[in-house]
Amino acid sequence: MEKRIERMRVTDRPKKQRKMQVRFGERDFRGDEVLTLKNLSKGFGDRTLFSDVNLEVAGGERIALIGDNGTGKTTLLKILLGEELPDGGKLRFGPTVKVGYLPQHVHFDHPERSLVNTLIYDLDCTAQTARNRLASFNFRGEDVFKPVSTLSGGEQSRLRLCMLMDEKINLLILDEPTNHLDIQSREWIEEAVEEYEGNLLFVSHDRYFIDRFASRVWQLEQGQISDFKGTYQEFLEAKQRKKLPEPAVEALQKVKKDKPKRPGGTKNLEKEVTAAERAVSKAEEELKGLEEQIEASAADYVKLQELYQQRETVEAELMQLYENWEALSAQLEEARG
């Protein structure tokens, strides 16, 4: 065994990826008014994307704009940015609001320029300042002289953020911010957004990102925006409660009112309560297992989406199991009384 150990190949310790130690520049915000939308509407041809949108945003809010693809989320962002005109209604920003925007698909006006020249021209800075800023975003050495057009999607997003974070902004708008980013960049943007203290409005399908940052949820659905003030988890729970069918509620009330006698007295009812408790316990264990898998798969975006969907389903089932268990327990207490 000693000879075998001597023949073992010794590999170097893996080097830890250097983190990007930067953050968004924030501008002082005065007043509570950030954004007001009044009777805003937009459509293309015969199709109405949204209409009669009335919303107000106050200082410090972090809003997730969610909805299916094609419902008009990106169009709404373009209207806010002045890239599209609404068909009707008005929008107004607070007098001291400065907007920063990261689009889903990054575009550079001069992709033939090198990274360092892109910063020199766009930020009006010296070559040394440009190289220092690029280094803080993990663009080092000869990489800074590469044309922008040769960068991957994630690298282009990182470069755009490098330029964006030099500005003093107090309203940050992100369109699918974690798409196309590599693992390190995704973790970095999450940390940077965590430190950002201004207003945030973002479109995302990344449930982890929404759950981590949203304090308010706008859902664009069937031409209307529903406004929920609360976390994404609270939004899902409220949505699940609304899905509870009315006949089921009425039937439950009728059972409580009539108090029908069950064969075998309370014995069968006690068995049903025990079975309900086991079902709840089993679902809770399943949910706990999913939470552990989510934590272990934090770097795998595709796996996370699948796990979040499974967690949503289990949470919905658990809510129904809780209600069933509570109803049976109440009946058992009444029967014993």
N, C-alpha and C positions, 0 to 999 in steps of 0.2 A: 504493500500500500504506500510506503514511503517513496519507492521508486516511481510509482504512478503519479504521486503528488508532484515529484520533481519534474516529470514530463509534461505536466499540465501547462497549457499556454496561459500566460498572464496577459490580460488586456488592460489598457489604460483606463483609468476612471473616466466615465463620460463627462464631458464638459457641459456645465449648465448654460443654457441659452441666456444670453445677456438681456435683461429686461430693458424696455424703453422707459426711462424715468422722465416722463413729460406729462403735462396736463393742459387742459384747455385754459386759454386766457379768458378771464371773466371781467366784464365791465360793470361798474357800479350801476345798480338799478334804482331808480327813484319812482315812487308811486306804485300802486297796486295794479294798474291797468297794463296788461301786456298785449292782449289781442281781443277784439270783439267782432263777431260775425253776426250780421242781421239779414235774415231772409235770403241767405246765399243759395244760389241754384246754378246748376251746370248740366248740360247735356250735349250729345252729338247726334244730329239728325233727329230721328224719332225717339231716340233712347235718352231717358233722363237718368243721369248718374246720381244726383241728389237735388233736393229742393227744400226751401223754407228752413234752412239751417240757421239756428240761433244759439250761439255759444259765447261764453265769456271766459277768458283765461286770466287768472290773477298771478301775482308774483310767487315764484317758488314751486309751481306745479310741474309734475312730470307726467305727460300724457302719452298713452299708447293708442295709436289709431289702427284698429284691426278690422278685418273683413276679408271675404273671399277675393281671389284674383279677379281683376276686371271690374270691381265695384266702383272704382274711382278714387282710391286712396292717394295714388301718386298725382292724379289730376288736382285734387284738393291742395296738396303740397305746392304744386306749380302755381296755383292761384295765389296762395299765401306769399310765394316768392316773386310774384309779378310776371311769371313766364306765361301764364294763361289768364284770360279775362273771364269773369263769371258772366252767365247769361242774365242774372238778376241779383239784386241785393248789394250789400256793402260789407267791406271789412276795414278795420281800423287798428293800427298798431299804437301802442303807447309812445309818447314823444321821445323817450330815451332808449327805446328798444333797438338793439343791433342784432341782426340775424346771421347765424352761420349755418351752412348747409352742406351735408355730405350726401350726394345722390347715390342711387343704387348702382348705376353704371357711370363710372368716372370718365370724363372727357377732358383732354388738354388741347388748348388751341394750337400749341406748337409741339407736337410729340417728337419732332426731330431734335429738339434741344436736349442737352444733357440734364441730369438731375440738378447739378450745381447751377447751371445757367438758368434753369427754370425758376429756381428760388431767387437768384440775383435779379432777374427781370420782374418777377411777380411781386416780390417783397421789397424790392429796391434796397438791397443790402450788399455788403461786401462779400467777396468770395470766401473769406475766412468765417464770417458769420453764417453763410449758407452751409459750409461744410460742417460747422459745429452743430447746427440744427439737424442736418441730415444724419450726423453720427448719433444724435440722441434718438433717432428713429431707426437705428440699426442699418443705415446706409453708410458704409465705410470703405476706405481704400479706393481701389479703381472703380468700384461700383458707382461712385458719384459722377463718373464721366460717361456712363452708359446713356444712350438715348432713352427717353421716357417710353417710346414705342416698344422697347424690348422688355419692359417690366410685365410681370404677371398681373392678373386682376387684383390680387391681394396687395401686391407691392404698389400698384397705382393708387389704391385706396389709402394705403399708408402714406404715400407721398402727398396726396391731397389733404390728409389730416395734418401732416407736417406743416403745410401752408396755412391751413385753416386755424390751427392752434396758435398761430402768431397774432391773430386778430383778437381784439377785445370784444367778446360777444356776451349777450345775456339771454338770447333765445337760440338754442341749438336744435336744428331740424335734421333728423337722420332718416334716410329711406333704406330699409333693410341693411342696417349697419354691419351685421355679422356675416352677410353673404360674401363669398369669394375671399374671405380672410383665412390665413393659416392659423393654426392653433395659438401660437405665441401672440400674433396680432389681435386675435379675438379676445384673448385673456387681457391683453393690454388695453384695448378699447373699453372693456368692461370696467377695468380699474380706473381709467381716465374719466369715464362717465360717472363713476361712483364719487370721484373727487369734485366733479363739476357741480357748482352750487347754483347755477342759473336755471332758467326754465328749459324744459326738454319736451319736444314733440317728436315722436318717432313712429315709423311704420315698421312692423316686424312680424314674422311668422315664428320667430324663435321664442318658444314659450318660456325658456329659462331666462332669456333677456327681459321679456315682458314682466315676468314674475319678480325679477330682481329690482326693476327700476320704476315700474308704473305706479303712480299714486292716484291715477284717474284713467278711465278707459272710454274711448270713443269707438263705438262699433258702427261701421257703415254697412247697412243692410237694407235692401229693397228701397233704395233712394232716400233713406232717412238715417240720421246719425243719432243713436241712443247714447246718452251721457250718463256714465256711472262714476260717482266719486268714491273711490276706494281702490284697494289693491286688486291685482288680477285674480288672485285666489278668491277674494270676496265677490268679485264679479261672476266667477264661475259658480259659486255657491248660490248666489242670488238667481242666476239664470236657471240653475237646476231646480230651485224651489218653484219657479214659475212653470216649469214643465210638468209638475205634479198634476195629473188629470183630475178634474173636478169630480167625476163619478166616484173615483176612489175615495176622495175626501167625504163625499156624501154617504157612501157606503159605510165608512168608518164611523161617522157620526150616528148612523142608523143602528149599527151594532152596539154602540155605547148606550143608545137610548132604549133599545128593546131588551137588552141584557138576556139573550136567549140562553136557556140552560143547555149545557153540553152533557152528552152521555158520559157517565163515570165521574160526575161532579167536577172538582177542581184538579183531579189527577191528570186527565188528558191536557188540561190547560197548562199545568205545570210542565208537562213534557214539551209542549209547544214553546213555552218561554225558554226552557233549557236549550231546545234546538235553535231558537232564534239567537240566544247568547253565543252558542257555538259558531253560528254563521257570521255573526258580527266579529267574533274573535279571529275567525279564519280570514275574513276580509281585511281586518286590521293588520294581521301578519303579512298578508299579500302586499298591502300598501307600504308597510315598513320595508319589505324586501325591494320594492320598486324604488323607494327613496334611496336605499343603499346603492342600487344599481345606477341611479341617476348621478349620485355623488361620485361613483367610480368611473362613470362615462362622461365626465365633464368636458373632456377634450374631443369627444366624438359627436359631431353635430347631428349626423344622420341617426345614430343610435339614440341620441337624446330626444329627437322628435318622436321616435317610435315609443320610447319609454314615457314621455309626457302624455301621449295619447292613451297609453295603457293606464297610467295613473288617473287620468280624467275619467275613464270608464269605471275603474274600481271605486273612485270617490263617489261617483253617482250611485253605484250599487250599494255602497256603504251607507249613504244617506237614506236609501229606501229600507235597508236592513235595520237601521236605527229606529226609523218610524214604526216599522213592523214590531220590533222588540218593545218599544215604549207602549204601543197600543195593547199588545198582549199582556204586558206587565200591569197596565192599568186595569184590564179586565180581570186579571187574577186577583188583584187587590180588592176589587169590588165583589168578586165571588166569595173571597174569604171573609169580607166584611159582612 
